[in-house]
Amino acid sequence: MCDFFCNFAPKFIWVIMIEILKYCIPALCVLLATWLVMHKFYKSETEKRLWELKRLSQKEISPLRMRAYERLALLLERTTPEHMLIDLNLAEMTPPQVQAHLMQTIRQEYDHNLSQQIYVSDEVWGLIDNAKQQIVAFVNSIAQQMPVGSSALDYAKTLITAYHNNGDTPNEIALQALKDEAKTLL
């Protein structure tokens, strides 16, 4: 009887294992297929939500970016010599006073618009920052070149003339880059 069970038991175990595998393998295949479908669906839904969130935020951010471009364009325009000198009473000022006023105007305009850098590319902001540094250096350079006893009017004329005789000014270069970038939003 022992021989019967010893010979029969291994065959019986194999038969049971084969029967179990007949049910487990298809179940595992269905489980894997379900997981793949659910994973793909979840990924697709996540991408849809992110796209929708981005689209909604763009509706709010685009007007802010356009206002930032406008403000930065004003900054570049307001820091040109002729624009900064237009309201000054040059007859009552000396060249150092004009120079000090110009430096203060540049600093105030720049500081007032400093937060706008988050809305423009690093390249454009670099050009704007460079334009500011160049105009500061230019104003100081012209002031140092003025002969002793020069009037504020002479200083202003020299400043405007020299500024426009240098070809493309840093402000114009930065303004063009700003315009080009703003066009990508439209």
KOLGU-848674 format. One record per residue: x, y, z of N, C-alpha, C in turn; residue in one letter; chain. Coordinates in pm, whole numbers, plus 32768, in hexadecimal, padded with zeros to 4 digits. Layout:
X, Y, Z, X, Y, Z, X, Y, Z, a, A
...
***
This chain:
8050, 7F8A, 8000, 8000, 8000, 8000, 8056, 807E, 8000, m, A
80C8, 8070, 8040, 8124, 80E0, 8043, 8159, 80FD, 7FB7, c, A
816F, 8094, 7F6A, 819E, 80A8, 7EE2, 8135, 80F2, 7E8E, d, A
80BA, 80D1, 7EAA, 804F, 8111, 7E5F, 804D, 81A8, 7E79, f, A
8054, 81D1, 7EF9, 8051, 825F, 7F1B, 80D1, 82A5, 7EF0, f, A
8142, 8261, 7EFA, 81C1, 829E, 7ED2, 81C4, 82B7, 7E3C, c, A
818C, 825C, 7DEF, 8189, 826E, 7D5E, 8119, 82CC, 7D34, n, A
80AC, 82C9, 7D7C, 8039, 8318, 7D58, 8045, 83AA, 7D86, f, A
8082, 83C2, 7DF8, 808C, 8448, 7E32, 80D4, 84AA, 7DD8, a, A
814A, 848C, 7DA1, 818B, 84EF, 7D4A, 8138, 850F, 7CD0, p, A
80F5, 84AE, 7C96, 80A1, 84C7, 7C21, 802A, 851F, 7C48, k, A
7FF4, 8504, 7CBF, 7F82, 854E, 7CEF, 7FA9, 85E1, 7D09, f, A
8020, 85F7, 7D41, 8050, 867F, 7D5C, 8066, 86CA, 7CDA, i, A
809E, 8687, 7C76, 80B2, 86C7, 7BF3, 802C, 86EB, 7BB2, w, A
7FCD, 8692, 7BC1, 7F49, 86AC, 7B87, 7F0A, 8725, 7BCC, v, A
7F15, 872D, 7C4F, 7EDC, 879D, 7C9A, 7F26, 881F, 7C75, i, A
7FA9, 881A, 7C6A, 7FF5, 8891, 7C45, 7FD1, 88C1, 7BB9, m, A
7FC0, 8865, 7B5E, 7F99, 888A, 7AD4, 7F0F, 88CA, 7AD5, i, A
7EB3, 8894, 7B24, 7E2D, 88CC, 7B2E, 7E31, 8959, 7B6A, e, A
7E83, 896B, 7BD0, 7E92, 89EF, 7C0F, 7ECD, 8A52, 7BAB, i, A
7F34, 8A27, 7B62, 7F72, 8A7F, 7AFE, 7F11, 8AA2, 7A8D, l, A
7EB6, 8A48, 7A6A, 7E53, 8A64, 7A01, 7DFD, 8ADD, 7A27, k, A
7DE8, 8AF0, 7AA9, 7D96, 8B5F, 7AD7, 7DEA, 8BDA, 7AFB, y, A
7E61, 8BC1, 7B2F, 7EB5, 8C30, 7B5E, 7EF4, 8C7F, 7AEA, c, A
7F25, 8C3A, 7A85, 7F68, 8C80, 7A15, 7F07, 8CDE, 79CE, i, A
7E8F, 8CB4, 79A8, 7E33, 8D15, 796B, 7E0D, 8D87, 79CB, p, A
7DFE, 8D64, 7A4B, 7DDD, 8DCC, 7AAC, 7E4E, 8E32, 7AB6, a, A
7ECA, 8E03, 7AB8, 7F3C, 8E5E, 7ABB, 7F44, 8EB3, 7A3D, l, A
7F25, 8E77, 79CB, 7F25, 8EC2, 794C, 7EBA, 8F2F, 794F, c, A
7E44, 8F0E, 7982, 7DD8, 8F71, 798C, 7E00, 8FDE, 79EE, v, A
7E3D, 8FB9, 7A5D, 7E6B, 901B, 7AC0, 7ED4, 9078, 7A84, l, A
7F33, 9040, 7A3C, 7F9B, 9092, 79FB, 7F5F, 90EE, 7992, l, A
7F04, 90BB, 7941, 7EC4, 910E, 78DA, 7E74, 917E, 791B, a, A
7E2C, 9160, 7986, 7DDF, 91C5, 79CD, 7E3B, 9230, 7A07, t, A
7EA9, 9205, 7A42, 7F09, 9264, 7A7B, 7F41, 92BF, 7A0E, w, A
7F65, 9286, 799A, 7F9C, 92D8, 792D, 7F36, 933D, 78FB, l, A
7EBA, 9312, 78EB, 7E50, 936D, 78BC, 7E38, 93DB, 7922, v, A
7E30, 93B7, 79A1, 7E18, 941B, 7A0A, 7E8F, 947B, 7A16, m, A
7F07, 9448, 7A09, 7F7E, 949E, 7A10, 7F7F, 9503, 799E, h, A
7F61, 94D2, 7926, 7F5D, 952C, 78B1, 7EED, 9593, 78C1, k, A
7E7B, 9569, 78F2, 7E0A, 95C4, 7908, 7E2F, 962E, 7970, f, A
7E6C, 9603, 79DE, 7E94, 965F, 7A47, 7EF9, 96C5, 7A13, y, A
7F5A, 9695, 79C7, 7FBF, 96EE, 798D, 7F7E, 9753, 792E, k, A
7F22, 9723, 78DD, 7EDC, 977A, 787F, 7E89, 97E3, 78CA, s, A
7E43, 97BB, 7931, 7DF3, 9819, 797F, 7E4B, 9880, 79C6, e, A
7EBD, 9855, 79F8, 7F19, 98B1, 7A39, 7F4D, 9919, 79D6, t, A
7F71, 98EC, 795E, 7F9F, 9948, 78F6, 7F32, 99A9, 78CF, e, A
7EB5, 9978, 78C6, 7E44, 99D0, 78A5, 7E31, 9A3B, 790F, k, A
7E37, 9A12, 798E, 7E27, 9A72, 79FB, 7E96, 9ADA, 79FA, r, A
7F11, 9AAD, 79E4, 7F80, 9B0C, 79DF, 7F70, 9B6C, 796A, l, A
7F48, 9B3A, 78F7, 7F34, 9B90, 7882, 7EC5, 9BF5, 789D, w, A
7E58, 9BC7, 78DA, 7DE8, 9C21, 78F9, 7E13, 9C8B, 795F, e, A
7E5E, 9C61, 79C3, 7E8F, 9CC0, 7A27, 7EEC, 9D26, 79E6, l, A
7F42, 9CF8, 798D, 7F9C, 9D53, 7947, 7F4E, 9DB5, 78F0, k, A
7EE8, 9D82, 78AC, 7E96, 9DD8, 7855, 7E4F, 9E43, 78A7, r, A
7E19, 9E1C, 791A, 7DD3, 9E7D, 796F, 7E34, 9EE3, 79A8, l, A
7EAA, 9EB5, 79CF, 7F0B, 9F14, 7A07, 7F3E, 9F72, 799C, s, A
7F47, 9F44, 791F, 7F74, 9F9A, 78B2, 7F11, A00B, 789B, q, A
7E90, 9FEF, 78AF, 7E2B, A058, 789F, 7E44, A0CA, 7902, k, A
7E72, A0A5, 797A, 7E8C, A10B, 79DE, 7F16, A148, 79D1, e, A
7F78, A0F8, 79AA, 8002, A127, 79A5, 801D, A17A, 7928, i, A
7FE0, A159, 78B8, 7FFA, A1A2, 783C, 7FE1, A238, 7849, s, A
7F71, A263, 7883, 7F60, A2F4, 7894, 7FCA, A331, 78EF, p, A
7FF2, A2E8, 7957, 805C, A31A, 79AF, 80E0, A327, 7965, l, A
80FD, A2C5, 7912, 8179, A2CA, 78C4, 8175, A33F, 7862, r, A
8103, A355, 7823, 80FA, A3C4, 77C3, 810C, A44B, 780B, m, A
80D3, A457, 7883, 80E8, A4D2, 78CF, 817A, A4E2, 78F7, r, A
81BB, A473, 7914, 824A, A479, 7936, 829A, A4A7, 78BE, a, A
8279, A474, 7847, 82BF, A4A0, 77CE, 82A8, A536, 77B8, y, A
822E, A563, 77CF, 8211, A5F1, 77BE, 8262, A646, 7821, e, A
8265, A61A, 789D, 82AF, A666, 7903, 8344, A667, 78E5, r, A
8379, A5F7, 78B8, 8408, A5F2, 7899, 8428, A646, 781D, l, A
83CA, A64B, 77BE, 83DE, A6A1, 7749, 83E0, A734, 7777, a, A
8388, A757, 77D3, 8388, A7DF, 780A, 840B, A7FC, 7853, l, A
843B, A79C, 789D, 84BB, A7AC, 78E3, 852A, A7CE, 787F, l, A
852F, A781, 7813, 8598, A799, 77AF, 8587, A820, 776B, l, A
850C, A848, 7752, 84F4, A8CB, 7714, 8512, A93D, 7775, e, A
84EA, A92D, 77F1, 84FD, A997, 7854, 858E, A9AA, 787D, r, A
85E3, A949, 7862, 866F, A957, 7889, 86C9, A97F, 7813, t, A
868E, A9B3, 77AA, 86DF, A9EE, 773F, 86FC, AA7F, 7766, t, A
8770, AAB4, 7740, 8793, AB3C, 776A, 872C, ABA6, 7747, p, A
86F8, ABA4, 76CC, 8699, AC0F, 76A8, 8619, AC07, 76FA, e, A
85F0, AB91, 771E, 8577, AB83, 776E, 858F, ABB0, 77FF, h, A
8604, AB91, 7834, 8621, ABB8, 78BE, 863A, AC4F, 78CB, m, A
8669, AC8D, 785F, 868C, AD1C, 7864, 8618, AD79, 7842, l, A
85AD, AD42, 780C, 8543, AD94, 77D4, 8501, ADF2, 783A, i, A
84EF, ADC7, 78B5, 84A8, AE19, 7917, 8505, AE68, 7973, d, A
8585, AE61, 795B, 85E3, AEA8, 79B3, 85F2, AF3A, 7989, l, A
85FF, AF90, 79EC, 861B, B01D, 79D3, 86B3, B02B, 79D4, n, A
86EF, B015, 7960, 8781, B00F, 7955, 87C4, B096, 7971, l, A
877B, B102, 7961, 87B5, B187, 7979, 87DA, B19C, 7A0C, a, A
8795, B157, 7A64, 87AD, B169, 7AF3, 8801, B0F9, 7B30, e, A
883B, B0A3, 7ADC, 8885, B030, 7B10, 8915, B032, 7ADF, m, A
8968, AFE9, 7B25, 89F3, AFD6, 7AFB, 89FF, AF48, 7AC2, t, A
8A68, AF2C, 7A74, 8A78, AEA4, 7A3F, 8A7A, AE37, 7AAC, p, A
8ABD, AE4B, 7B1E, 8AB6, ADE2, 7B86, 8A29, ADCD, 7BBD, p, A
89DA, AE3A, 7BC4, 8950, AE2A, 7BF1, 88FE, ADDB, 7B8C, q, A
8914, ADF8, 7B0C, 88CE, ADAF, 7AA2, 88F6, AD1B, 7AA7, v, A
8978, AD04, 7AB5, 89AA, AC7B, 7ABE, 896A, AC32, 7B34, q, A
8965, AC73, 7BA7, 892A, AC36, 7C1F, 8895, AC19, 7C09, a, A
8850, AC77, 7BC7, 87C2, AC64, 7BAB, 87AE, ABED, 7B4C, h, A
8801, ABE3, 7AE6, 87F6, AB75, 7A86, 880F, AAEF, 7ACC, l, A
8875, AAEB, 7B21, 8894, AA6F, 7B69, 881F, AA47, 7BC3, m, A
87E3, AAA9, 7C05, 8772, AA8D, 7C5C, 86FB, AA5B, 7C0A, q, A
86E2, AA98, 7B97, 8673, AA70, 7B41, 8687, A9E0, 7B12, t, A
86FF, A9C1, 7AE4, 871C, A939, 7AB4, 8706, A8D4, 7B25, i, A
873D, A8F2, 7B9A, 8731, A897, 7C0C, 869F, A884, 7C33, r, A
8651, A8EF, 7C38, 85C5, A8E5, 7C5E, 8574, A894, 7BF8, q, A
8589, A8B2, 7B7A, 8541, A868, 7B12, 8561, A7D3, 7B18, e, A
85E2, A7B6, 7B25, 860D, A72B, 7B29, 85D6, A6E5, 7BA5, y, A
85E3, A723, 7C18, 85B3, A6E6, 7C95, 851C, A6D3, 7C93, d, A
84D5, A731, 7C56, 8443, A729, 7C4F, 8417, A6B1, 7BFB, h, A
8467, A689, 7B9B, 8442, A61D, 7B40, 8490, A59C, 7B56, n, A
84D8, A595, 7BC0, 852C, A522, 7BDD, 84DD, A49F, 7BE5, l, A
8465, A4A4, 7C1A, 8415, A42B, 7C2A, 83E4, A3F2, 7BA4, s, A
83EB, A43F, 7B3B, 83B9, A412, 7AB9, 8412, A3A7, 7A7A, q, A
8488, A394, 7AB3, 84E5, A332, 7A7A, 84AE, A2A3, 7A7E, q, A
844E, A288, 7AD7, 841A, A200, 7ADE, 83C1, A1DE, 7A66, i, A
8398, A242, 7A1B, 833F, A22C, 79A9, 8388, A226, 7924, y, A
8408, A244, 7921, 8453, A242, 78A3, 84C3, A1DA, 78AD, v, A
84F8, A1B6, 783C, 8564, A154, 783A, 85E3, A18E, 7878, s, A
863B, A136, 78A0, 86BA, A162, 78D9, 870C, A1B2, 7874, d, A
8702, A18D, 77F6, 874B, A1D4, 778D, 871B, A265, 7782, e, A
8699, A278, 777E, 8662, A300, 7773, 8682, A351, 77F0, v, A
8673, A312, 7865, 8691, A35C, 78DF, 8726, A381, 78E2, w, A
877C, A329, 78B2, 880A, A348, 78AB, 8825, A3C1, 7852, g, A
87DD, A3C9, 77E2, 87ED, A43C, 7789, 87BB, A4BD, 77CB, l, A
874F, A4B4, 7816, 871A, A52A, 785B, 877B, A557, 78C8, i, A
87AF, A4F7, 7913, 8810, A518, 797B, 888F, A554, 793E, d, A
88BA, A51C, 78CF, 892F, A551, 7888, 8915, A5DF, 7857, n, A
889D, A5F8, 7823, 887A, A67E, 77F4, 8882, A6E3, 7866, a, A
8851, A6BA, 78DB, 8858, A712, 7950, 88E9, A730, 7974, k, A
893A, A6C9, 7979, 89C7, A6DD, 799C, 8A0F, A733, 7934, q, A
89EF, A71E, 78B5, 8A2E, A76B, 784A, 8A06, A7FF, 784F, q, A
8987, A81A, 786A, 895C, A8A6, 786F, 8998, A8EC, 78E9, i, A
89A6, A8A6, 7958, 89E7, A8E0, 79CF, 8A78, A901, 79AD, v, A
8ABD, A8A2, 7971, 8B4A, A8B9, 794C, 8B55, A92A, 78E7, a, A
8AF7, A930, 788A, 8AF9, A997, 7822, 8AE4, AA22, 785F, f, A
8A82, AA2F, 78B6, 8A67, AAB1, 78F7, 8AE1, AADE, 7946, v, A
8B1D, AA84, 798F, 8B95, AAA6, 79DE, 8C0B, AAC8, 7984, n, A
8C1B, AA7F, 7917, 8C8A, AA96, 78BC, 8C81, AB21, 787B, s, A
8C0B, AB44, 784C, 8BF8, ABC7, 780D, 8C0F, AC36, 7874, i, A
8BE1, AC21, 78EF, 8BF4, AC86, 7958, 8C89, AC9C, 7973, a, A
8CD7, AC32, 7970, 8D66, AC3F, 7989, 8DAF, AC84, 7914, q, A
8D78, AC78, 789D, 8DB8, ACB3, 7827, 8D98, AD47, 7816, q, A
8D34, AD78, 785F, 8D0B, AE04, 784F, 8D78, AE61, 7887, m, A
8D98, AECA, 783C, 8DFB, AF2B, 786E, 8DC5, AF76, 78EA, p, A
8E20, AF9F, 793C, 8DFB, AFEA, 79B5, 8DB4, B06B, 7989, v, A
8D48, B08E, 79CD, 8CFF, B107, 79AD, 8C92, B0F3, 7945, g, A
8C7D, B079, 7916, 8C13, B05D, 78B4, 8B8B, B06F, 78F5, s, A
8B2C, B093, 78A1, 8AA4, B0A5, 78D5, 8A59, B01F, 78D1, s, A
89ED, B019, 7919, 8999, AFA1, 7919, 895E, AF8B, 788F, a, A
8943, AFF7, 7846, 890E, AFEA, 77BE, 8976, AFAB, 7762, l, A
89F5, AFD2, 7770, 8A61, AF96, 7720, 8A6C, AF01, 7741, d, A
8A64, AEE2, 77BE, 8A6C, AE56, 77E9, 89F9, AE05, 77AC, y, A
8981, AE3D, 77B0, 890B, ADF8, 777A, 8918, ADE3, 76E3, a, A
8945, AE4A, 769B, 8957, AE3E, 760A, 89C0, ADD4, 75E9, k, A
8A2F, ADD8, 762F, 8A9B, AD77, 7618, 8A69, ACEA, 7636, t, A
8A1F, ACDC, 769E, 89EA, AC59, 76C7, 898D, AC20, 765C, l, A
8930, AC70, 762E, 88CF, AC42, 75C9, 8915, AC24, 7544, i, A
896E, AC7C, 751A, 89B5, AC69, 749B, 8A0B, ABEA, 74A0, t, A
8A59, ABDD, 7508, 8AB1, AB68, 7514, 8A60, AAE8, 751F, a, A
89F0, AAEC, 7563, 899B, AA76, 7573, 8969, AA42, 74ED, y, A
8940, AA9E, 7496, 8909, AA75, 7414, 8973, AA5B, 73AB, h, A
89ED, AA88, 73C3, 8A58, AA70, 7363, 8A9E, A9E9, 7379, n, A
8A77, A9A0, 73DE, 8AB7, A91F, 73FD, 8A76, A8A9, 73B5, n, A
8A21, A8C1, 7354, 89DE, A853, 730E, 896B, A81E, 7361, g, A
8956, A79B, 735A, 88EB, A75F, 73A9, 890E, A768, 743D, d, A
88B8, A7AB, 7486, 88D1, A7BD, 7515, 88A5, A740, 7560, t, A
88DC, A72B, 75D7, 88B2, A6B7, 7627, 881B, A6B7, 7643, p, A
87E1, A72C, 7655, 8751, A733, 766C, 8703, A704, 75F1, n, A
8731, A72B, 757A, 86EE, A6FF, 7500, 86FB, A669, 74EC, e, A
8770, A633, 7509, 8787, A5A2, 74FB, 872D, A555, 755C, i, A
8728, A583, 75D9, 86D3, A542, 763E, 863F, A550, 7619, a, A
8619, A5C4, 75E7, 858E, A5DA, 75C1, 8566, A57F, 754E, l, A
85BE, A56D, 74ED, 859F, A515, 747D, 8591, A484, 74AC, q, A
85E8, A458, 7505, 85DE, A3D0, 753C, 855C, A3C0, 758B, a, A
8536, A428, 75D4, 84BB, A427, 7621, 8441, A41B, 75C4, l, A
8443, A467, 7558, 83D7, A462, 74F7, 83CD, A3D8, 74B5, k, A
8441, A3A1, 7492, 8442, A31D, 7452, 8409, A2B2, 74AF, d, A
842D, A2BA, 752D, 83FA, A259, 758D, 8364, A26C, 75A4, e, A
8338, A2E8, 75A9, 82A9, A303, 75BE, 8256, A2D0, 7549, a, A
828D, A2D3, 74D2, 8245, A2A3, 745C, 8229, A20E, 7466, k, A
827B, A1C5, 74AF, 8263, A134, 74BB, 81E4, A117, 750D, t, A
81B7, A177, 755E, 813B, A164, 75AB, 80BF, A180, 7558, l, A
80D0, A1CB, 74F0, 805A, A1F2, 749F, 8038, A18A, 7439, l, A
***
